[in-house]
Amino acid sequence: MGEKHAFGAKAWGQAAERRVKGIVFDAGGLIALERNDRRVLLVLDAALKEDGRVIVPATALAQVIRNPARQVRLWRMLQFERTEIIPLDGSDAQAVGALLGKTATAVGPLDSSVQ
């Protein structure tokens, strides 16, 4: 979380708005969402504006979810119509990896990609 990113927040958000049509969260991304990380919110907003899917692997969710009543941001995102919590079997892991491989930049705490 403390690492510096090549993009400033404004440039990073603009790049995300141009490219993101879906988003795959890892545990770090879910934690960043809970901490109200502006970068995560920008990418999530861009994905939703583009009618993108929000994918949360069940394994990442299991690492992060502790008390949904207190994890309001996370719980709200999980309730979005386009949020899918997926079991991560072999074929799903390959599909998620392919999505993540399409990203053109390092995105820090959040794994996202164009679909």
N, C-alpha and C positions, 0 to 999 in steps of 0.2 A: 504494500500500500504506500510505502514511503518513497518508492522509486520515481524518478523524473521521467516524463514522457516527451517524445520528440515533438509532439503537437502541443500547443497551448490549448486551454479549454475551449476557446472560441473556434480555432481551426479544427480541433478534434471533433467538435460538435458539427461543424459544417461538413467535414469529410463523412461523418457518420450519416448525416441527413441525405447525402448524395448516394450512398452505397447500401445502407442496411435495409433489407426487406424482411429479415427474420433475425432472430437472436437465439443463441444457445447459451444458457447460463451454466457456469461451473460454480463450485462452492464459493470461490473468491468473489465472483460476480454477485451472488446472492447476499453475501456478507456486505459487500459494498452498497447494494441496494438498501439493506437495512440501516446502513450508516448514512444514508441520504447522499451518496456520492454523486455529484453533479454529472460526471462523465457517464455513469451508468444510466442516470435518468435521461440524459440527452440521447443515448443510443436506443434506449427502450422507447422513448417518445418517437424517434425517427422510425423505428420498426413498426410501431402501431399506426403511424400516419400512412405508411406504405402498405397497410393491410398485411403486414408480416406476421409470421407465427412466433410465439414465444415458447421456446422449448426448455424444459427443466428436466434433466435426467434425474430419475428417482434417487440415484446414488448421491448426487450433489445435494438434493433436498434433504436426504437423511443425515448428511454431515452438518447441516445448518439449522434445521428446524428443531426448536426446543420447546417453545411456548407460543403457539399461534396467536393467543390473546394479547401477547406483548410484542409480537413481531408483525405489526400492523402492515407495514409496507409490503413485506413479503407475502403475507396472507392475501392482501388486496390483489397483488399481481397474479397469484395463483388462481384467483377467481375470474380473471379476464376470460372472455369467450375464446380468444385465440391462444390461450396458454395451454400447453400440453405437457403433462408430466409423463415421461416415457420410461419404461423399464429399459435398462441398458444391457441388451444382449449383444452377441457378436455382430449381427447385421446392423443394429442400431449404432453400436460403437463406430463401425466403419462409416455409416452415413454422417454421424456427428463429426467425425474426423475429417471427412471430405468437405463438409460445410466450413469447418474451422480452417481448413487448408486454403480456402478461397480468399481469406482476408489478405489485404494488401499491406497492412501495417500491424505492428504490435499494438495491442489494445489494453495492455496493463491488466487490471484486475478482472476484466470482463472478456470472455471469449464470445466474439460475435462474428457473423459472416453474412455475406450476400447469399441469398438462395438462388 
